[in-house]
Amino acid sequence: MVKHEFIKTTSELKFMIYSNYGKTSRIEKHWHRAIELDYTLSGQADYIISKKKHVIKDDEFILIDSREVHSVENIQSPQKRKSLIILVPYETLIEMYPKFINLGLAIEKCPANILKQIKQILRALFYTAELEDNQLKRILRQGYFNTLLGLLLQYCTKEKSQKLETPADKSLVADVITYLSLNYHQKVTLGQVAKRFSFSPSYLDRTFKREIGISVIKYLKQIRLQEAVKLLISTNQTITQIANRTGFASPTAFRKAFSNAYGLPPQKFRQSQR
């Protein structure tokens, strides 16, 4: 089973960053609703992305698109390897730069001098993990991240082969993502969302699926499940309370959806995490 990874961010930083000092020997197949950038300071590993192998060595990085299934294998001398992982939720990226709705990140588009700057920033981000002053660490990370993202968006993007047809379509998908993220805990139907944005349900679902890859309601379910994971791990709320807080029709519906997505019922998943 391919794992759906939950991305944790904080109110201070809208992205996740992890400096790995030789603690990972293998990463199983998984996917998430986030753009991932992996930078290897030292070491070598095979990144399997959508069944294609990429060998990443010293001072190299790789970009992984949202929803792409990927794994990391054949890590050489894992105890000596140093690597950096940055994850940016897709909704966050669209909110920060709406034009990204029709773009994709592409390393091959980066000029050599820009690649050099990006690697310098990634190396600096990696070593922020060693700072004991958390406030300073947060300030530096946000500053480095903003510069990194600006360089990637300016120099390292390409247009998607299937662009959304009009500026209104671009705005629509971004607005629907924001709407679902804010209202997942309520009863939400495709008809209600379509009425909210003054489009027919069929047009809305077709436009959304063309960009995101799944229907509006399936996307809504993913949001609810990720929020449920957060509550299962960080609180002692009952399954019924979590089902109610995350917008599921009933605890039974929640258990069924959760088991289908994660391979375990919610209670067993909570026990495994603790």
N, C-alpha and C positions, 0 to 999 in steps of 0.2 A: 504494500500500500504506500502511495506517495503522501507524505505528511504535509499538511497545510500549516505553515509556521506563523505564529502570532507575533507581530512586531510591536514591541513596547517602546513608547516614547514618553516624554515627560512634558509638563507644562512649560519648562524652561527651554528645552530643545525639542524641536519637531522632527528630529531624525534620531536614529540609533547608531551608536558607534561602539566598536569593540576592538581592543588591541589584544591580539593573541600572542602570548609568549610561550610557544611550544606546548600547548595543552590539547591540541586537536590532532587525532590520528586519522580520522575519517568522518565525513559528513554525509549522512544518508540523503536519498532523494527527497526533495521538498520543494515547495513553492510558496509565494506570498504576494500580497498586493503591495509591492514596493519595488523601487529601482534599487539594485544592489551594486556596490562597487567594492571589489576585493583587490587589495594591494599587497604584494609579497615583498617585504623588505629583504628577507633572506630565506632560502629554501626553494623547494620545487614541489609542485603538486599538479595533478590532472583534474581540471574542471570539466565535468560532463554536463553540457547545457543543451537541452532538447535533443539528447542522444548524440551530440557532437562533442568530440574531445578537444580541449585546449590545454596545452602544457604551459604553465605559468612559472617562471623562474625569478631569480633575484631582480629586484627593481622593475617589476612588471605588474600591470594591473589589468583587470577584466571587468566589463560592465555586463550585468545580467538584467534583462528587462522584467517588468512586472508580469507575474503569472507564468514565467518560464520555469519548467521543472529542471532542477539542477542538483548536482552532488559534487563532493570533492573526494578524490580517491588517490591512491598511490603517493601519499605524502612521504617524501624522503626525509629521513632523520627528523621526525616530527617534534622531538624534544628540543631541537635547535632552531626550529622554524619561527620566524616572526612575520606576522601578517596583520592587516587592518581590514575590518569590515565596516562599511557604512551602508545603512538602509534608510531610504527615504520613502515613506508611504506615498503611493501614487496620488491620493487625494491632496496631500500636502503640496506636492510638486505642481499639480494643476492649479491649486489655489494661489501659489506663489507666482506661477508663470502660465497663464491660461493658454498661450500659444502652443504649449507642449502637447496639447490634445492631438495635434497633427504632426508631432515630431517624435523621433526616436534617437537615443544616444548612440554614437558610433565612433569608436576609437580611431578607425581608419581615416576619419575626417580631420583628426587633430593634427595641426602643423607640429613639426619637431620641437620648436621653441615653446609651444604651449604644453606639449607633453612633458617637457622638462619642468616647467612651472608647476604643473599638476602633481608630478611626483614629489617635488619639494614640499608642497602643501600636505600631501598624504603622509610623508615621513614626519613632518612636524605634528600632524594630528595624532599619529601613532604614539609619539612620546609625551603627549599631554596626559596620558594615563599615569605617568609617574609623578605628576604634580600633587602635592598634598593640599594645596589651597583650592578647595572645590569651586569657590566663586571665580577665582582666576581661571581655573580649568574651563568652566562654562563659558566665560567671556572669550577665551582664545578659541575654543572649539566652534563657537558660533561665528566668529570672525573668519576663521580658516574655511569653514563650511560655505559661508556666503561667497567668498572669493572662488572657491573650488566650483560651486554650482554655476556661478557666473561665467567662468571660463568654459565649462562643459556646454552650457547652453549657447554661448556665443560662437564657439569654434568646433564643437564636436557633436553636431546633430545632423540628422538627415530627415527629409520629409517621408512620411509613411506612404506606401504604395497606394493604399486606399484612404484618401483624405476624407474628412467630413465635408459635405458638399458646400456649406455656406457658413459664414461667421456665426449665424444664428445657431447652427448645429453644434459648433464648437462650444458656445456659451451654454447651450442646453445640456449637454452631457456633463460639463463641469458643475452646473447648477444642480442637476439631479443628484450627482454624487454628494454634494454638500447637503442637500435636503435629506437624503437618506441617512447620512451620518448624524444629523441632528435629530431625526424623528424615528429612528429604528425602534425605539422603545414603545411606540404607539402602534395602533392598528393601521397598517398601510397597505393599500391595494394599488395595482397598476392603474386602475381607473382614477383613483384619487390623485396619484402623481401626475397623470396626464392632464387632468382637469386643472391642477395647480399651475401647470405651465402652458395651458391652453393649446394642447396638441391632442391628436387622437391617440388612443392607447397603442394601436398598431404602428403608427409612425414613431412614437416615442421609443417603443421597445426595439424596433428595427434599427433606429439610429444609435441607441445605446449599445446594442449588441454588436453592431459593426465596429464600434470603437473599443469597447471593453471586452468583448468576447463571450459574454453571458448576458442573460436577460436581466431586466431591472429587479425582478423578484428574487432571482438567484443571488444577485449581488447583495440585495438587502439581507438575505439569509446569511451570507458570509459575514456581514457586519455584525449581525446579532450573535453569531457563533463566536466571533473574536471577542466581543464584549463579554460573553458568557465565560470564556476561558479566563479572562482577566478577573472576573468575580470569583470563579472557582478557586483560583490560585491565591488571591489576595484577601478574601473575606471568608467568614463562616456562615454566610447566608445559605438557606436551604435551597434545594433544587426548585421548589415551587416559587420561592422568592426570586431566584435568578431568572426563571422562565418568565415571570411577570415583568421584571425590570428590563428584560431584553426584547420584549415584544412578541414572544411566542404565544400561540393561541391557548396552549395548555402545557402542564409539565410533561404530559405524554408526548406531545408534538416536539417539545424541546429534547427529550431523551432520544427520540427516534432520529431527529436531525443531527444531534451531536454524535450519536453512535455511528451513523452513516459517514460523517465527515472525519472522525478521529479514531474510529475502530474500537472505542471504549465507551461505556455509559458514563455520564457526567461524574457520578460518585467515584467510580474506579479511577477515572482520569485525575480527579482531585487527590485521591490517595497516592497515585503514582508520582504526582508532582511534589508531594510533601515528604 
